[in-house]
């Protein structure tokens, strides 16, 4: 295996010239990992009848760009009420956090493929070539290596690459960053403190503003950065809980760390299956797989891999859930202590990538200012989300919020305005990647899964004239990403995925866990009972961790 940097670029693109972005001085230089991407249905990927037309690539590429343009909503100051789902916003960014833990490289510049989606006439790649050359720079297991790296240095003679993630005086715990009360110019930061008000240890650990974490993509937007901070805090709280409640469960620091790491992983895995998946997929999908087994992600004759149909198409459903602005906290939310909304641009500005404030300005902060600590209760409440207002994610559908056509931090180093525009446009990039990597059409995936295909009428339902015009060439063979979004829109009202999207995502997640001997699904006690939250840590009132909200409470970042 080859060494790769902790520093990844989210949303980059496949291109001939390899672009490496590294952050010096973080102490995070490499993870030894390179695993496989492959097709869940290689027979479809090799069947021209199951793919978009490849006889005239320039024509197909132009039409895909038109479709991508039609998917972006008209510019409005806030998301329209009809765009709101009954899904709390945390699921958008929890999904992004999960993705960063199990995949890296479908969005990243790659020498191996030697092609470029910015060309107007690129040729779709042969599936065998893609499977051979495109590598996943993460392990396809839910082991939180994006959090842990290769672990702490408990033996000074054998230092780990991730040693700087951990505290010097208690190396089984993570470093946590302290929030700023003043900006770099020495001026007071305005606004009210976020409960618990005396807790200002709610930032990622930083050096020269750069986050010292296992995956730099988790500091590209503030909500994911705050979620990563919560995982660091959760681990530290688990260490304290073990020391108090299980003092005989470990013999040394190594044993303590491994016990804590396992509990963190198992709690998160259980929540991914029983909270994340059950919230976002068709009712019954998860339980049917857990009880009836896998039908499609079959590893009997294959090594474990990350399915391309999942990574390049199905799992990109979260892009449609992104809002233009959030009820973020009491300073940047409904009370309007400072401003009435946390805009998409601000969520990218208050990170290490955005210099944590005014970009290169005199008032920029070295760490996250206290007024930008997230109030998680505004992001996890399903009752509030059901009101379909600003405490909701947007619906899972074919309509994307306007800021996704002008992505912050993307394409900035490109001299060509045309190239820069493409790289900033998320919908066009997603559609072109699917075409480049020979992802089967939505109709072929539905047929393979035994799901009734969307009719042309359903594909055109409630679309604008511009979208239906752009969609016309794809009514019989529809790009998988668009198809999965439309299936949710017309068959689940945008409040969950449809059957195709649900099955692809649930089979992938559960399949990866079933095939991981270390996952919670494969842990049994002396009575043969599977691990469950009751066998893990408890909240101060004795309650079990059954939701992402419970997780955040145990981490101490939500009351």
C-alpha positions in Angstrom: 0.0 0.0 0.0 1.1 3.6 -0.6 1.1 6.5 1.8 -1.4 9.2 1.2 -2.0 12.5 2.9 -4.6 13.2 5.6 -5.3 16.3 3.6 -8.1 15.6 1.1 -10.1 17.9 -1.2 -13.8 17.5 -1.1 -15.6 18.1 -4.4 -12.4 18.2 -6.5 -12.5 16.5 -9.9 -10.9 13.8 -12.0 -8.2 15.4 -14.0 -4.9 14.6 -15.8 -2.7 16.7 -13.6 -2.5 15.5 -10.0 -3.2 18.3 -7.6 -2.1 17.7 -3.9 -3.2 20.0 -1.2 -1.2 19.6 2.0 -1.1 21.4 5.3 2.3 21.6 6.8 2.9 21.5 10.5 -0.1 19.5 11.5 1.8 16.3 12.4 -0.6 14.4 10.2 1.3 13.2 7.2 0.0 9.8 6.1 -2.4 6.9 6.4 -1.4 3.6 4.8 -4.6 2.6 3.0 -5.7 1.9 -0.5 -8.8 -0.2 -1.1 -11.1 -1.0 -4.0 -13.9 0.7 -5.7 -16.0 -1.6 -8.0 -19.4 -2.0 -9.5 -22.2 -3.5 -7.6 -23.6 -4.7 -10.9 -20.6 -5.1 -13.3 -22.9 -6.7 -15.9 -24.9 -3.5 -16.2 -21.7 -1.3 -16.3 -20.5 -3.4 -19.3 -23.9 -3.4 -21.1 -24.3 -0.4 -23.5 -28.1 -0.8 -23.2 -27.8 0.0 -19.5 -25.6 3.1 -20.0 -26.0 6.6 -21.3 -25.1 6.9 -25.0 -21.4 6.8 -25.8 -21.4 7.1 -29.6 -21.4 10.9 -29.5 -19.8 11.9 -26.1 -19.7 15.6 -26.9 -23.5 15.7 -27.5 -24.3 13.7 -24.3 -21.9 15.9 -22.3 -23.6 19.1 -23.5 -27.0 17.7 -22.7 -25.9 16.6 -19.2 -24.7 20.2 -18.6 -28.1 21.5 -19.6 -29.8 19.1 -17.2 -27.4 20.1 -14.4 -28.2 23.8 -15.0 -31.9 23.0 -14.9 -31.5 21.4 -11.4 -30.5 24.6 -9.7 -33.4 26.6 -8.2 -33.9 30.2 -9.1 -31.9 32.5 -6.8 -33.9 33.5 -3.7 -32.7 35.0 -0.4 -34.0 31.9 1.6 -35.2 28.5 0.6 -38.8 28.4 -0.4 -41.2 26.8 2.1 -42.2 24.1 -0.4 -38.6 22.9 -0.5 -38.5 21.8 3.2 -38.7 18.2 4.2 -39.5 16.7 7.6 -35.9 15.6 8.0 -33.8 17.5 10.6 -30.7 19.2 9.1 -28.2 17.1 11.0 -28.8 14.2 8.6 -27.4 16.2 5.7 -24.0 16.7 7.4 -23.9 13.5 9.4 -24.2 11.8 5.9 -21.2 13.9 4.7 -19.2 12.9 7.8 -20.0 9.2 7.2 -19.0 9.5 3.5 -15.6 11.0 4.5 -15.0 8.1 6.9 -15.5 5.4 4.2 -14.6 7.0 0.9 -12.1 9.3 -0.7 -11.1 9.7 -4.3 -14.1 9.7 -6.5 -14.0 13.5 -6.1 -10.3 13.8 -6.0 -7.8 14.5 -8.7 -6.3 11.2 -9.9 -3.4 10.5 -12.1 -4.5 6.9 -12.5 -7.5 7.6 -14.7 -5.7 10.0 -17.0 -8.8 11.9 -18.1 -10.7 15.0 -17.4 -14.4 15.9 -17.0 -13.7 19.5 -18.0 -13.2 18.3 -21.6 -16.2 18.8 -23.9 -15.7 15.4 -25.5 -14.2 13.0 -22.9 -15.0 9.3 -23.6 -16.7 7.2 -20.8 -14.2 4.8 -19.3 -14.4 1.1 -19.6 -15.6 -0.5 -16.3 -12.7 -2.9 -16.0 -10.3 0.1 -16.4 -12.1 2.1 -13.7 -12.2 -0.9 -11.3 -8.4 -1.4 -11.8 -7.3 2.2 -11.6 -9.6 4.0 -9.3 -8.8 3.4 -5.7 -10.5 4.3 -2.5 -8.2 6.1 -0.1 -10.3 5.1 2.9 -11.1 1.7 4.3 -14.7 0.7 3.5 -15.5 0.0 7.1 -17.1 2.1 9.7 -14.0 2.3 11.9 -13.8 6.1 12.2 -10.3 6.3 10.8 -11.1 9.9 9.8 -11.3 10.5 13.5 -8.6 8.2 14.9 -6.0 8.1 12.2 -3.6 5.3 13.2 -4.1 6.0 16.9 -2.2 7.7 19.7 1.5 7.3 20.5 1.5 5.2 23.7 5.0 3.9 23.1 7.5 6.8 22.5 9.8 4.5 20.6 7.1 3.7 18.0 5.3 7.1 17.3 2.1 7.1 15.2 1.4 9.4 12.3 -1.6 10.7 14.2 0.2 11.4 17.4 -0.6 15.1 17.3 -4.3 14.4 17.4 -3.9 13.3 21.0 -3.2 15.1 24.3 0.3 15.0 25.6 -0.6 14.5 29.3 -3.4 12.0 28.6 -2.6 10.4 25.2 -5.7 8.2 25.1 -7.8 11.4 24.7 -8.1 13.8 21.8 -7.0 17.4 21.8 -9.9 19.8 21.6 -9.7 23.4 20.4 -10.7 26.4 22.5 -13.1 29.0 21.1 -12.0 32.6 20.7 -13.4 35.4 22.8 -11.5 38.0 20.8 -10.5 38.2 17.2 -6.9 38.4 15.9 -7.0 42.2 16.2 -7.8 41.9 19.9 -11.4 43.1 19.6 -14.2 41.4 21.5 -16.3 38.9 19.5 -19.9 40.0 19.6 -22.9 37.9 20.5 -24.3 35.6 23.1 -22.7 32.5 24.5 -24.1 29.1 23.5 -25.2 26.7 26.2 -23.5 25.2 28.1 -22.3 28.8 28.4 -19.1 28.1 30.4 -17.9 25.5 27.9 -15.5 27.1 25.3 -13.8 23.8 24.3 -15.9 23.3 21.2 -13.5 23.7 18.2 -11.3 21.4 16.3 -7.7 21.4 17.5 -5.7 23.7 15.3 -2.2 24.9 14.4 -1.9 28.0 12.4 -5.7 27.9 11.9 -5.5 24.5 10.2 -7.4 21.6 11.9 -5.2 18.8 13.2 -7.6 16.0 12.3 -7.7 12.8 10.3 -9.5 14.2 7.2 -9.2 17.8 6.2 -12.6 17.6 4.4 -14.2 17.7 7.8 -13.1 21.3 8.2 -14.5 22.5 4.9 -17.9 23.5 6.3 -18.7 24.5 9.8 -21.5 22.1 10.5 -19.3 19.0 9.7 -16.4 20.6 11.6 -18.6 21.0 14.7 -19.8 17.4 14.2 -16.2 16.1 14.0 -15.6 18.1 17.2 -18.5 16.3 18.8 -16.9 12.9 17.9 -13.7 14.0 19.6 -15.6 15.0 22.7 -17.7 11.8 22.6 -14.5 9.7 22.6 -13.0 11.7 25.5 -16.3 11.3 27.5 -16.3 7.6 26.8 -12.7 7.4 28.3 -13.9 9.1 31.4 -17.0 6.8 31.6 -14.8 3.7 31.4 -12.5 4.9 34.0 -15.4 5.5 36.4 -17.7 2.5 35.5 -15.4 -0.2 34.1 -12.1 0.3 36.0 -11.3 -3.5 35.7 -12.0 -3.6 31.9 -8.4 -2.5 31.0 -4.9 -3.3 32.2 -3.1 -0.3 30.7 -3.5 2.8 28.5 -3.5 0.6 25.4 -6.4 -1.5 26.7 -8.3 1.7 27.8 -7.9 3.3 24.4 -9.0 0.1 22.6 -12.1 -0.3 24.8 -13.0 3.4 24.3 -12.5 3.2 20.6 -14.6 0.1 20.2 -17.5 1.6 22.2 -17.4 4.8 20.1 -17.3 2.8 16.9 -20.2 0.5 18.0 -22.4 3.3 19.2 -21.8 5.2 15.9 -22.4 2.1 13.8 -25.6 1.3 15.7 -26.8 4.8 15.1 -25.9 4.7 11.4 -28.2 1.7 11.0 -31.0 2.5 13.5 -31.2 6.3 13.2 -29.5 7.5 10.0 -30.7 4.8 7.7 -34.1 4.4 9.2 -34.8 8.1 9.0 -33.7 8.4 5.3 -34.9 5.1 3.7 -38.3 3.6 2.9 -39.9 2.1 6.0 -39.0 -1.5 6.4 -35.9 -1.5 4.2 -33.4 -1.7 7.1 -35.3 -4.4 9.0 -35.8 -6.5 5.9 -32.0 -6.5 5.3 -31.1 -7.2 8.9 -33.6 -10.1 9.1 -33.5 -11.4 5.6 -29.9 -10.8 4.7 -28.3 -9.1 1.7 -29.7 -9.6 -1.8 -27.3 -7.6 -3.9 -24.1 -6.7 -2.0 -22.8 -10.2 -2.2 -19.1 -10.8 -1.3 -19.2 -14.6 -1.6 -16.8 -14.5 -4.6 -15.5 -10.9 -4.2 -13.2 -9.0 -1.9 -14.8 -6.2 0.1 -15.2 -3.0 -2.0 -17.0 0.3 -2.1 -19.7 0.2 -4.8 -19.4 2.9 -7.5 -23.2 3.0 -7.9 -23.3 4.0 -4.3 -20.4 6.5 -4.2 -21.0 8.2 -7.6 -24.8 8.2 -7.7 -27.0 7.0 -4.9 -25.2 8.5 -1.9 -25.0 12.0 -3.5 -28.7 12.4 -2.6 -27.5 14.5 0.4 -26.5 17.3 -2.0 -30.2 18.0 -2.6 -30.8 18.4 1.2 -28.4 21.4 1.6 -30.0 24.6 2.5 -29.0 28.2 1.5 -29.2 29.2 5.1 -29.7 27.7 8.6 -31.2 28.6 11.9 -27.7 27.9 13.3 -27.7 29.4 16.8 -29.1 32.3 18.8 -26.6 34.7 17.1 -27.1 33.5 13.6 -30.7 32.3 13.5 -34.3 33.1 14.3 -33.6 35.4 17.2 -31.3 37.5 15.0 -29.0 38.6 17.8 -26.5 39.3 15.1 -27.9 38.2 11.7 -31.1 36.1 11.1 -29.4 33.2 9.2 -26.2 31.4 8.8 -25.7 31.5 5.1 -24.0 28.7 3.0 -21.1 31.0 2.4 -20.5 31.8 6.1 -20.5 28.1 6.9 -17.5 27.8 4.6 -15.9 31.0 5.8 -15.7 30.0 9.5 -13.4 27.1 9.0 -9.7 26.6 8.6 -10.2 26.8 4.8 -11.9 30.1 5.1 -9.5 31.5 7.7 -12.2 31.2 10.3 -13.8 34.5 9.5 -12.9 37.4 7.2 -10.7 35.8 4.6 -7.2 37.2 5.3 -8.8 40.2 7.0 -7.7 42.0 10.1 -10.6 40.6 12.1 -10.1 36.9 11.2 -9.9 34.4 14.1 -7.2 31.9 14.9 -9.8 29.6 16.3 -13.6 29.4 15.9 -15.1 32.4 17.7 -17.6 31.5 20.5 -20.5 33.1 18.7 -20.2 30.4 16.0 -20.6 27.4 18.3 -23.5 25.3 16.9 -26.7 24.9 18.8 -27.4 21.2 18.0 -31.0 21.2 19.3 -31.9 23.2 16.2 -30.5 20.5 14.0 -31.8 17.3 15.5 -35.4 17.9 16.5 -37.8 15.8 14.4 -40.8 17.6 15.8 -39.4 20.9 14.7 -38.4 19.5 11.3 -42.0 18.2 10.8 -43.1 21.9 10.7 -41.1 22.2 7.4 -39.5 25.4 8.2 -35.9 26.4 8.6 -35.2 23.6 11.1 -35.7 21.2 8.2 -33.3 19.8 5.6 -34.4 20.5 2.0 -36.4 17.7 0.4 -34.6 14.8 -1.4 -35.5 15.9 -4.9 -34.1 17.2 -8.2 -34.0 20.8 -7.1 -30.7 22.1 -5.6 -30.2 25.3 -3.7 -28.6 28.1 -5.7 -25.3 28.2 -3.7 -24.5 24.8 -5.1 -23.9 26.3 -8.5 -21.2 28.6 -7.1 -19.3 26.3 -4.7 -17.0 28.1 -2.3 -13.3 27.0 -2.4 -13.8 25.1 -5.7 -11.9 25.9 -8.9 -10.3 29.1 -7.5 -6.9 28.2 -8.9 -8.2 27.8 -12.4 -7.2 30.5 -14.9 -10.2 29.7 -17.2 -13.5 31.2 -16.3 -15.3 28.4 -18.1 -13.5 25.7 -16.2 -13.9 27.5 -12.9 -17.7 27.8 -13.5 -17.9 24.0 -14.2 -16.0 23.0 -11.1 -18.1 25.2 -8.9 -21.4 23.7 -10.3 -22.2 20.7 -8.2 -25.0 19.3 -10.3 -23.0 19.4 -13.6 -20.0 17.8 -11.9 -22.1 14.9 -10.4 -23.8 14.2 -13.8 -20.5 14.3 -15.7 -18.7 12.0 -13.1 -21.5 9.4 -13.5 -21.1 9.5 -17.3 -17.3 9.3 -17.1 -17.3 6.3 -14.7 -19.9 4.3 -16.7 -22.5 4.3 -13.9 -25.6 2.4 -15.1 -28.8 4.3 -15.7 -31.6 4.6 -13.1 -33.9 2.4 -15.1 -31.4 -0.4 -15.4 -30.7 -0.2 -11.6 -34.4 -0.3 -10.8 -34.9 -3.4 -13.1 -31.9 -5.1 -11.4 -33.3 -4.4 -8.0 -36.8 -5.5 -8.9 -38.4 -2.1 -8.5 -41.0 -0.6 -10.8 -39.2 1.9 -13.1 -40.2 5.5 -13.1 -42.4 6.3 -16.1 -41.6 9.2 -18.4 -44.6 10.9 -16.9 -43.2 10.5 -13.4 -39.8 11.8 -14.5 -41.5 14.9 -15.9 -43.9 15.4 -13.0 -43.9 18.9 -11.4 -40.8 20.0 -13.4 -40.3 23.4 -14.9 -40.5 23.7 -18.7 -36.7 24.2 -18.7 -36.1 21.0 -16.8 -38.4 18.9 -18.9 -36.7 20.3 -22.0 -33.3 19.3 -20.6 -34.6 16.0 -19.5 -36.2 15.0 -22.8 -33.0 13.2 -24.1 -32.8 11.1 -20.9 -36.4 9.9 -20.4 -35.6 6.3 -21.4 -32.0 6.3 -20.0 -31.8 8.6 -17.1 -28.5 9.4 -15.2 -28.7 7.4 -11.9 -28.1 10.4 -9.6 -31.0 12.3 -11.2 -33.2 9.2 -11.2 -32.7 8.5 -7.5 -33.5 12.1 -6.6 -36.6 12.0 -8.8 -37.7 8.7 -7.4 -37.7 10.2 -3.9 -39.5 13.3 -5.1 -42.4 11.6 -6.8 -42.8 8.4 -4.7 -41.7 9.6 -1.2 -42.5 13.3 -1.4 -38.8 14.1 -0.8 -39.1 12.9 2.9 -37.1 9.7 2.4 -35.3 8.1 -0.5 -37.3 5.9 -2.9 -36.9 2.2 -3.2 -33.9 2.2 -5.5 -32.0 4.7 -3.5 -33.0 3.1 -0.2 -31.9 -0.4 -1.2 -28.6 0.7 -2.7 -27.6 2.7 0.4 -28.9 0.4 3.1 -27.4 -2.7 1.4 -24.0 -0.9 1.1 -23.9 0.3 4.7 -25.2 -2.9 6.2 -23.2 -5.1 3.9 -20.0 -3.3 4.9 -20.8 -3.9 8.5 -21.9 -7.5 8.1 -18.6 -8.2 6.4 -16.5 -6.4 9.1 -15.7 -8.9 11.9 -15.2 -5.9 14.2 -18.5 -4.2 13.7 -21.3 -4.1 16.2 -23.3 -6.5 14.1 -20.7 -9.2 14.7 -20.2 -8.7 18.5 -21.9 -11.3 20.7 -21.9 -11.7 24.5 -21.7 -15.0 26.4 -25.4 -15.6 25.7 -25.0 -15.1 22.0 -26.8 -11.7 22.1 -25.7 -9.0 19.6 -24.2 -5.8 20.9 -26.8 -3.0 21.5 -26.7 0.5 23.2 -27.7 -1.0 26.5 -24.2 -2.6 26.6 -22.5 0.6 26.0 -22.1 4.0 27.8 -25.1 5.7 29.5 -26.2 9.2 29.8 -26.0 10.8 33.3 -29.7 9.9 33.8 -29.1 6.3 32.9 -30.6 6.6 29.5 -29.2 4.7 26.5 -27.9 6.3 23.3 -30.6 5.7 20.7 -30.4 8.9 18.6 -27.8 11.2 17.2 -29.2 13.7 19.7 -28.3 11.3 22.6 -24.8 11.0 21.1 -24.4 14.8 21.1 -25.7 15.0 24.7 -23.2 12.4 25.9 -20.4 14.4 24.2 -21.5 17.4 26.2 -22.1 19.6 23.2 -25.9 19.7 23.6 -28.0 20.1 26.7 
